[in-house]
Amino acid sequence: MTTALAPAPAGAQNAASLAPPPAGITQLDSPPTATWRALHADGRVDTRIELKQLLGGREEVFVAGSDLAEILQVGRFWRPDVRKLVLRVDDQRLTFTVGARSVVGAQRAILLRTPVAFHEGQAWIPLEFLTDVLPELTARTVEVDPEQRRITLGQRRVNVTGLDIRRGEDTTELRLRLSEPLAFRVDDSRLHDLVIKIYGGALDPRDIALGQPQGLVNDVTSRQEKGFALVEVSLSELATRYQSLAEDEGTTILLRIEQAPVTLIPDPVPRGPHIVQTLPPESRGREVNVRRVVIDPGHGGTEVGAVGVGGLVEKDITLAVALQLERILERREDIEVVLTRTDDSFLGLVERTEMANREGADLFISLHCNAWADPRARGVETYFLAPAKSEWDAQVARTENTSTAAAEDLDFILWDLVQNLYIQESATLAEEVQTRLAEDLGLPNRGVKQAGFRVLVGAFMPAILVELGFLTNDDDASRLRDERWQRDAAEALADAIVEFRARMDALRERSR
């Protein structure tokens, strides 16, 4: 998310643009300068800093490395010989190099839109680091008030609150404590690693970490991402199986990791990345046996949905992709497809999930297209039903909910009673769909998210809502109107459904 700074007489205007500076751009010797107030919400820091617009003809605003260290209250190490600046922020060592866009640290490199600059004998950091990157890496929050020329730093309210590890004879149990029930998914595709993705999770990486090996767990690290938290668990080579489940009414995530019994002649270890076997959960909602899928082309009739570039209409795109998906699935697989509408007719939001329940569907997938005031916004995103965790997610839900008077008053008691049974399966389905669409179609991946979509409430099955792209973006719109792209999107959706079915079938087989 880009934080816009309002025009200021002395020069500070906008934190970032979407493109790096073009070749040949010049750095100003006497750049426009604006004085801003920087303070901590708890009152520890209240100081003045200078922001400078260093690049001629550009709006990017920079903050001096020394000022950045002061307002963050962190250690700073500056190496003038190689022009590298190192900041130690909340136990993370972040390295900036003059002329480079990458910020190295936190077990990864993050690209800024604008390179770090050199001015007055030190590194100057694009303000987008403070506004966009820092909240992703840490539990810190940053609020920018352009009118008051004020930057306020605080601490995010974390809901992933603790880590416990208990060692047994042949097992090790890892528990993540949550302050509220959150959906999660465990990725076991990496050798000796488990990665827990907690949707809507907010954490402080210092709290969710392991200093030394315990039992079958060698190491635990965590990091904050936009919209979710990631916890990476490095396993001992002795670990052979694991089980994931929720405890305490969803406020504890448990990984039970097991070591295989020692035998005189050890079993051969198959080659490949999956060295840790997934055990079925002890308790689940209903078993998911995917044989009938309800596809819901969003909007229809007088409810046209969003209108985009060149008059492109959401209801037409969703219907075209749904019809293609029906043909592909029924041709390739023994999966029966039911469409909530097959022509340009209107159907209320409640009636759509009622149809899915009446048909005894095993999955419900609602197709939509996005729209936004900023024409640069583009990409695909997939939602499952849960209270929104960001203003963007809530806004998307409000837009898609506009055809019902109850849109603003979603009854999440109903969600608790129904979708809670399937929230893990819905999250898994959303991941499969999001991955296939982003990878197969080459679209920007905006991730799996959660929000209160009225059309998903009341579905007695795993249910997701897919935003196929932005009608208001030129590139996305040209793809969405193309029949070949619509077929490719339907193929990707079909692949995701088949992969999800295979995953559910495998879990069911292992539980017998």
N, C-alpha and C positions, 0 to 999 in steps of 0.2 A: 504494500500500500504506500503510495506516495503522499507525503505530507506537503501540502501547498502552503507557502508563506505569502502573505498578502504583500502587494507592492509597498516598498518602503523608500522614502526619499533618498536615503543614502545608498541604496543599492540592493539590499537583500531582498530577493523576490521569490524564487521558487527553488525548492530543495533539489529537484532532479528533473531530468527529462528522460524519455524512454530510450534514447539512443546515446551511445558514447560520443564524445566530442569528435567532430570530423577532422580529418587530417588537415594540417595547416593552420589550425586555430592557435591564436596567440594568448600568452599569459600576460596580464596587465602589470606594469610596474607600480602603478598607483591605482589599485582597484577600488571600486565603490565599497564603502564600509558602513555597516550599521551596528549600533550597540544594542544588545539584547540583555534581558535579565534571565539568569538561570538559577533555579532554586530546587531544593528537595521538598517534597510534600510534608516531610516530618520536621522541616525547619533547620536541618543540619547545615545546609548550604544555601546561601543567598548572595549571588555575586553578579558582576557584569562581565560579559564577554563580547568580543567583536566577531561578527560574521562578515566574510568578504566574498565578493563576486569576482573571482580571480581570472576567469576566462573571458576574453573579449567577445562580445556578441552572444554570450551564453548566460543563462539564468542560474546555473548551479551555484550554490552557496557553500562556503567552506568554513570550518572551524579549526583553529590552531590545535595541534596535538597537545600542547601544554595546557590550554584551556579545557580540552576534552578530558584530560586526566584529572584536572582540578574539580570539574563539576561532577565527574563520576566518582571522585575520591578513590582513585586507583593508582597503583604504581606505574611509572613510566620509565622506559629505557630507550634512549635515542642513540643510534649509531650513525654519526654523520659520514663515516667513510663509505658506507654502503647505502646510506639514506634509508634506513629501516627504523620504524618505530614499533616498539612492543608495549602493549598495555596488558596488565594482568587484571582482568575483570572477573570477579566472582570465581576465582580458581581457574579461569580460562586464560590462556596466553594467546593474545591476538596480535598478529604481526601485519603491519602496513608497510608497503614499499612504495617510495615515490615513483610515480609514473605507471604504477600497476593498479589494476582494478580489483584484484583479489585481496580479500582479508583472510589470512590463513590462521586457523585455530579451531578449537572445538571439534577436532577430528574431521575437519572438512575445510574446503575453501569456498568462500562466498564471494560472488562477483558484484561489485558496485557498478552503477551505470557510468560513473565518471572516475578516471584515475585519481589517485592521491597526488596532490600538488606539492611543490617545494616553494616556500616563500619566507623571506626574512629569517633564513637560517634554520628552518624546521619544516616538518611535514604538516600539511594542512589536509584535513580529512573532509570529504564531502558530507554535508549534513545528513544525507540519506542514511549514513551509517547509524546515526543517533536515532532517527525517526523510524527507519524501516528494519534495520538489521539487529540492533541491540535488543529490542523486545523479543525477537525470535531466539536469540542465543541465551538469554537470561530471563529471570523473573522480574526484571525491571520494566517499568512502564514509562513512556515519554509522551507528554502532551505539549503540543505547540499552539500557542495563541498568537497568530500573526498580528492581530489588531493591537494587542498589548505588547508585542515583541517579547514574549515570555516563553521560556521552556521550563516545564515542570517535570521532575523525575520522581517516580514512586516505585512501589513494589506491587507486583501483580498478586491478586488473591489466588493462592495455589489451591488446587483440589486433589492433587496427588501428594499426599502429606507425609508418607513414610515408607520405609523399606525394612522388612524383617526377614531374616534367613535362619532356619532351624535345620540342624543336621541330625539325621537318623542313621540307622545302621547301614542301610542300602539306599536310602533316599535323602534328598535335600528338598525342603519346602521353602519357596520364596514367595513372600506376600507383599503386595503393594497396597498400602492403605489409602483409601479415597474418602473425601468428605461428602461425596454424593455418588450415587450409582452412575457409572459411565460405561459405554460400550467399548469393547477392545477387541483386538485381533492379534494373534501370535503368528509371526512369519518364521518358519523353520527352514527356509530354503538355503541358508548360509551354513557352511560347515562349522560345527561346534558353536554356533551362535543361535540364540532366540531373540527376536526383536518384537517387543510388545508395542503396538500402536494403540494409544488411548484417545479415543475421539472426544474432543472437548476438554482434554486434560491440560492442566496448567501446573507446572512444577518448577522447583528451584533445583538445578542440576547438582548443587552441593548437597542437597538432602537425599537425593536418590542416587547413591553411589556406594561402592564397596571398596574398602581400602586394602583388603587382603583376602585371599581365597578362603572360602568356607564350604566344606563338603564338596559337592559336585559343581559348585559355582566358582569359577576363577575370578570373575570380574563383573561388575555392573556399572554401566555409565548411562547417562540420560541426557536428553536435550529437548529444548522447546522448539516446536515448529508452529507454523501458522495454522491454528485450528486444531492441533493435536499435540500430544507429547509422545516421545519415543524413548523406550527403555531397552537398552541392549544388554543381553545376558550372555556372557562368555562361559561356556561349559567345559568341564574337565573331559578329557578323552575317554574317561570311564563311563560317562553318561551315555545311556543308550536309548532311554525312552522318557517322554515327558507327558504331562497331562495339564490342561489348563481349565480352570473353572472359576466361577464367581462365588464368593461367600458373603455372609453378613448382609443379605438383601442387596447385593451388588456393590457394596462399599469396600470389598476386598477382592483383589485379583490374586489367585493362587496358581503358582506353577509348582507341580510336584514332579521332581526329576528323579529318575530311578537309574540304578546301576544294575547291569545284568549279573545274575549269579555266576560265580567263578566255576568253570568246568575244567575237567582235565584236558579236554581237547577243545579249544575255543572255536566257536563258529567263525567261518570266513567272513570277513567284513567286505560287503560289496563296494565296488568303486562307485563314486558319484557323490553329490553334495549332501544327500540326506543320510547322515550318520545317526541322527536322533529320530526315533520313531514316535509318531504321534499316537497317544492313547486316547480312546474316546472319553469325552467328559462323563463325570459320574451322574450329573443331572442335566437334563436338557428340557426344552419346551417339547413340542411335538416333533416327531421325526419328520424330516422333509424328504419326500419322495417325488421328484419332479417329473410329472407326467402331463400336467395340464398347466398352461401359462396364460394369464390374461394380460394382454398388451393394451395399454390405454393411450390412444393418440390424444394429446392434450387439446382442450378447447373444441371448437366446432360450432357450426351454425352462426347465430348472431354473436357468439362469444369467439371473436377472431383471435384473441391472444395478442401477443406483441406484433407490431408492424415495424419492419426494418428497412434496409437499404433498397431503393427501387420499388417500394411497396410490397416487399416480401412479407407474407403473412404466416404467423406461427402455426395456425391450425392446418394449413396446407402441407407444411413440411412434416409435421408430426404424423399426419395421416399417411403421407407417401412412404415414410420410413417404416411405419407400422405394417402397411400392406406388404412391403418387401420382406420384412422380418417374418411375417406369417408364412409367406411362400417358402422362404429359405428353411425355416425350422421344420415345417411339415414335409418338405422334400428330403431333408438330410437326416432327420431324427424322428424317433417315435414319440414325438412330443405334440400334443394337441394344443392348438393356439386358438384363443377366443379374443376377439377385438371388442372393445367397448363401443366402438362405432366404426362403420365401414364406409361411411359417406360423410358429407358435410352437414351433419345433424348435431343438434345441441343435446348435451346430457349433463345433468348436474353433478357436482363433485361427489356427493354422498352416493348417488346412484351408481357411480363407477365402481366403488369398492363393494357395494351391495351386489352388483353383478358378479364380481369376483367371488364373493362368498357363496352366492347362489350356485355358481358353476362349479364350486368345489375346487377352485384353482389352488395350485401349489406355489405359484409365484405371481406377484402383481408388479408390473413395470409400467410406469407412467412416463410418456415421452413429452418433452417440452423444448423450447428454445429460449435463450436468454436475450435480454435487451438492457442497455445501459446508456446513460447520458454521455459518458466518455466513449467516443467511437474507437479508442484504442483497446478497450477491453475485449478479450477474445478467449476462446478455449472451451473445453468441456468440463463439466463437474457433475457429480452424482451425489444424491442426498438419500438418507434414510430418516425415518421419523424419530425425532427427539427434540426437546427444546433447543432453539437456536443458540449457538455459542458465540456468534459475532453479529455485528450490525448488518454486515453484508448478507449473511445467511438469513437473517430475519427479514431483510428487505426483499430478497428473492422469494421467500415464502409469502410475504404480503402481496407481492405482485401476482403470484400464481393462485392465490386464494381469493382473488377479487370477485369471483362469481358466486360467492356465498356470503350471506349476511353474518354467518357465524365465524367468518374468517379470523377475526381478531380475538375471539374468545374460545380458542381451542381447549377442549376438555382433556387435559393430560391424565386425568384419572382413567379415562377410557384407554388412553395410550398405555398406561401402566397395566391395565387389565388384559390388553390384547397384544400390543406390539412388544411388550417386555418379554413375552414368550419367544419372540423371534428376533430380538434386537441383534443378537450375535450373528444369526444367519443373514439378516438384512444387511449388516455391515460387511459380511463376507461377500455377499452378492454384489454390493456396491463397489467393493474393491475389485472384483473380477471385471465388472462392466467398465469401471473407470480405467483400469489398466489396459484392457483390450482397445477401447476407443482411442485413448491417448497414443498408444504405441502403434496400432494398426493404421490409424488415420493421420498420424503426425500432428495432432492438435496440441496446443499448450495444455498441460495437465493442471487444472485448478484444484484437483484433489477431491477426496470423499468428505462430505460435510453432513451436518445434521441440522434440521430445521422442522418447524411445525407445519407441514403441508397438510391442508385439510383433506386432499384427495387420498392421503395414505392412512388417515385415521379410520379405524374400524375394519381394516383388512386383517382377516384371520389367517395370515400367511406372511412369509417374508415379502417386504414391499419396499420399492425404491422409486425415486423420481430422477430422471436423467435430463440434464440440460445439454442439448447436443451441440450448441455453439451460440454465438451472438449474432442476431439478425442485424444489429447496429454496427457491426464491424465489416468493412469491405471484403476482407479475405474470407472470413467465416461465412458471410452472406453468399459469396460466389460459390462456395462449396455446398452450402445447404440447398441452394436451388438446383444444383447439378444432379441429374438422375443417377449418374454413375457413382457419385459420392454417396448418395442416399443408399444405393445398394451396398456399397462398401461398409457404410455405417451399420446397416442391417446385418451384414455378415459378421462384423465385429461383435455386435450384440448377441447374435446366435452363438458365436464361439464362447462368449462369456457365460451364457446360460448353460451350455453343454459342460464347460469346465466346472461350473458350480454344481451341476447335477452329479458329476463324477466325484467331486469332493464329498458331497452329502452321502452318496452311495458307499464310498469307502468308509466313512465314519460309521454308517449303519452296519456295515458288514463286520467291522471290528468290535462293535458293541454286542454282537451276538455270541 
